[in-house]
Amino acid sequence: MERLDWSRSRVLITGGTGSFGKKCMETLLRENHPEKLVVFSRDELKQHEMRQKFPDNGSSSVRYFIGDVRDKDRLYRAFQGIDLVIHAAALKQVPACEYNPFEAVQTNVIGAKNVIDAAIGCGVKRVIALSTDKAVSPINLYGATKLVAEKLFVQGNSYVGSGGTRLSCVRYGNVVGSRGSVIPLFKEQRKTGKITLTDNRMTRFWITLEQGIRFVLRCAEQMHGGEVFVPKIPSMRMTDLAEAVAPGCQIELTGIRPGEKLHEVLVAEDEARNSFEFDDMFVITPIFQWWTSEKWPGGKPLPDGYRYASDTNTDWFTPSQLHSIIDEGESE
């Protein structure tokens, strides 16, 4: 693909009023200076609050667009003239998705299809979608919907025809400071002197919001269409996180909840066969006739049976790093 020139690009963020969307908008305005930046979301109050800090009048490049990814017609209207779509809209709370499965499918699966259709129909050049480690060998509905969404965005490249739209995904782990993060829960519980953990063997991948945004923007620049990008990020034992957030507190084990794993995986064994390793990321490439491996020269093929998982990761947070990310989570 041709080089992405941010200063001449018109960018739209679905779910633009969420944790990722707000921080991404700030980063783009501060560092990339796109020609136009559209916040697309269904929450008028949050858009109003964002408008106080980032007004959409005068010479501002910012625009606010009320809409839902479930509404394809609205997406078609919003995507007119857009060069890059960052698809961050999703229902992501695991218990909520388990209890409201039809709603999760409508937003995470049908919404993904609508974004793809509208992007191709409107001639959007690039679409980069946010995924999750829970999409790998999913055992809960949230992960299953994100797995389907990943497949749609990868295979959606086959529907482009003679158009120039390209679609890729970014997949990473838990985000420090995002809504629903366990860190705010631990901070609230430590007031009582007791915090709850489901299992003391549990490990997770973690990434800061800032790191996630910079990775997404970098992948938007480098994508050819069809890749799933995975950053190399540290793992953390949940017992270590609990001790860092609430030192000295009693830990009560409550048992693993439905749809919860002991450990998370970012690159599964069967995906490793068509993946390449770079210094700071993995690139999972599609197995389709329209893909050629020459698009990612310099990548190292992964060995047979390779699995990038939170429990076998070689990179672990140190106690000082734990406190650093906790402080960052407080500042988000």
Residue pairs with C-beta under 8 A, 6 or more apart in sequence:
1 125
1 126
1 166
1 223
1 224
1 225
3 221
4 84
4 126
4 220
4 221
6 28
6 32
6 33
6 34
7 32
7 33
7 34
7 35
8 35
9 34
9 35
9 36
9 83
9 84
10 34
10 35
10 36
10 37
10 38
10 81
10 82
10 83
10 84
11 28
11 34
11 36
11 37
11 38
11 82
11 83
11 84
11 85
11 86
12 37
12 38
12 40
12 65
12 78
12 79
12 82
12 84
12 85
12 86
13 21
13 24
13 25
13 37
13 38
13 39
13 40
13 85
13 86
13 88
14 21
14 40
14 41
14 69
14 85
14 86
14 87
14 88
14 89
14 115
15 21
15 40
15 41
15 69
15 87
15 88
15 89
15 90
16 22
16 24
16 25
16 38
16 39
16 40
16 41
16 88
17 39
17 41
17 43
17 46
17 47
17 50
18 41
18 88
18 89
18 179
19 175
19 177
19 178
19 179
19 209
19 332
20 88
20 130
20 175
20 178
20 209
20 212
20 213
21 39
21 41
21 88
22 50
23 209
23 210
23 213
23 332
24 86
24 88
24 213
24 216
24 217
25 37
25 39
25 50
25 54
25 62
26 54
27 210
27 213
27 214
27 217
28 34
28 37
28 217
29 37
29 54
29 61
29 62
32 217
33 61
34 61
35 61
36 61
36 63
36 81
36 82
37 61
37 62
37 63
38 62
38 63
38 64
38 65
38 78
38 82
39 47
39 50
39 62
39 63
39 64
39 65
40 65
40 67
40 78
40 89
41 47
41 65
41 66
41 67
41 89
42 66
42 67
42 68
44 66
47 64
47 66
50 64
51 64
54 60
54 62
55 62
56 62
56 63
56 64
65 78
67 74
67 75
67 77
67 78
68 74
68 111
69 75
69 87
69 89
69 107
69 111
69 112
69 114
69 115
70 106
70 107
70 110
70 111
70 114
71 114
72 114
72 117
72 118
75 114
75 115
75 117
75 118
76 118
76 121
76 122
78 118
79 85
79 118
79 119
79 121
79 122
79 124
80 122
81 122
82 122
82 124
83 124
83 125
83 126
84 124
84 125
84 126
84 127
84 128
84 220
85 115
85 119
85 124
85 126
85 127
85 128
86 128
86 130
86 216
86 220
87 112
87 115
87 127
87 128
87 129
87 130
87 153
88 130
89 107
89 111
90 107
90 108
90 111
90 130
90 146
91 97
91 100
91 103
91 104
91 107
91 108
91 142
91 145
92 132
92 142
92 180
93 142
93 180
94 134
94 140
94 141
94 142
94 257
94 259
94 260
95 257
96 104
97 103
97 104
97 108
97 140
97 141
97 142
97 145
98 140
98 141
98 142
98 258
98 259
101 141
104 141
104 142
104 145
105 145
108 142
108 145
108 146
108 148
108 149
109 145
109 148
109 149
109 152
112 129
112 148
112 149
112 152
112 153
113 152
115 127
115 129
116 127
116 152
116 153
116 156
116 159
116 167
118 124
119 127
119 165
119 167
120 156
120 159
120 160
120 163
120 165
123 163
123 164
123 165
124 165
125 164
125 165
125 166
126 165
126 166
126 167
126 168
126 220
126 223
126 225
127 153
127 165
127 166
127 167
127 168
128 167
128 168
128 169
128 170
128 216
128 219
128 220
128 223
129 149
129 150
129 153
129 167
129 168
129 169
129 170
130 169
130 170
130 216
131 146
131 149
131 150
131 169
131 170
131 171
131 172
131 228
132 142
132 143
132 146
132 171
132 172
132 173
133 171
133 172
133 173
133 174
133 205
133 264
133 265
133 266
133 310
134 140
134 142
134 143
134 146
134 261
134 264
135 143
135 146
135 147
135 149
135 150
135 171
136 143
136 147
136 171
136 264
136 265
136 266
136 267
136 268
136 271
137 265
137 268
138 144
138 146
138 147
139 259
139 260
139 261
140 258
140 259
140 260
141 259
142 259
143 259
149 169
150 169
150 171
150 228
153 167
153 168
153 169
154 167
154 168
154 169
154 226
154 227
154 228
154 286
155 286
155 288
156 167
157 165
157 166
157 167
157 225
157 226
157 286
157 288
157 290
158 288
158 290
160 166
160 225
165 225
166 223
166 224
166 225
166 226
167 225
167 226
168 219
168 223
168 224
168 225
168 226
168 227
168 228
168 229
169 227
169 228
169 229
170 215
170 216
170 219
170 228
170 229
170 230
170 231
171 228
171 229
171 230
171 266
171 284
172 205
172 207
172 212
172 215
172 230
172 231
172 233
172 266
173 204
173 205
173 206
173 207
173 233
173 264
173 266
173 310
174 181
174 182
174 204
174 205
174 206
174 207
175 181
175 206
175 207
175 208
175 209
175 212
176 183
176 206
176 207
176 208
176 209
176 325
176 326
176 328
176 329
176 332
177 183
177 208
177 209
177 328
177 329
177 330
177 331
177 332
178 209
178 332
181 329
182 238
182 241
183 241
183 245
183 326
183 329
184 329
185 195
186 195
186 241
186 242
186 245
186 246
187 245
187 246
189 195
189 196
189 246
189 249
190 245
190 246
190 249
193 249
193 250
194 249
194 250
194 251
194 252
195 242
195 245
195 246
195 249
195 250
195 251
195 252
196 251
196 252
196 253
196 254
197 238
197 239
197 242
197 251
197 252
197 253
197 254
198 253
198 254
198 255
198 256
198 257
198 260
199 238
199 253
199 255
199 256
199 262
200 238
200 239
200 251
200 253
201 262
202 237
202 238
202 239
202 256
202 262
202 263
203 235
203 236
203 237
203 238
203 262
203 263
203 264
203 310
203 311
203 313
204 235
204 236
204 238
204 263
204 264
204 310
205 233
205 234
205 235
205 236
205 264
205 266
205 310
205 313
206 233
206 234
206 235
206 236
206 317
206 325
207 215
207 231
207 233
208 325
208 328
208 329
209 328
209 332
210 328
211 231
211 233
215 229
215 231
215 281
219 227
219 229
223 229
224 295
224 296
226 285
226 286
226 288
226 290
226 291
227 283
227 284
227 285
227 286
227 296
228 271
228 283
228 284
229 281
229 282
229 283
229 284
230 266
230 267
230 281
230 282
230 283
230 284
230 308
231 280
231 281
232 279
232 280
232 281
232 282
232 315
233 315
234 313
234 315
234 316
234 317
234 321
235 310
235 311
235 313
235 315
235 316
235 317
236 310
236 316
236 317
236 322
237 316
239 251
240 317
240 319
240 322
241 322
242 249
242 251
244 319
244 322
244 323
244 326
245 326
256 262
262 311
263 309
263 310
263 311
264 309
264 310
265 307
265 308
265 309
265 310
266 282
266 308
266 309
266 310
267 275
267 282
267 284
267 302
267 306
267 307
267 308
268 307
269 305
269 306
269 307
271 284
272 302
272 303
272 304
272 305
272 306
272 307
272 308
273 302
273 304
274 284
274 285
274 286
274 287
275 282
275 283
275 284
275 285
275 301
275 302
275 306
276 282
276 283
276 285
276 296
276 299
276 300
276 301
276 302
277 299
277 300
277 301
277 302
278 298
278 299
278 300
282 302
282 308
283 296
283 299
285 291
285 293
285 295
285 296
317 325
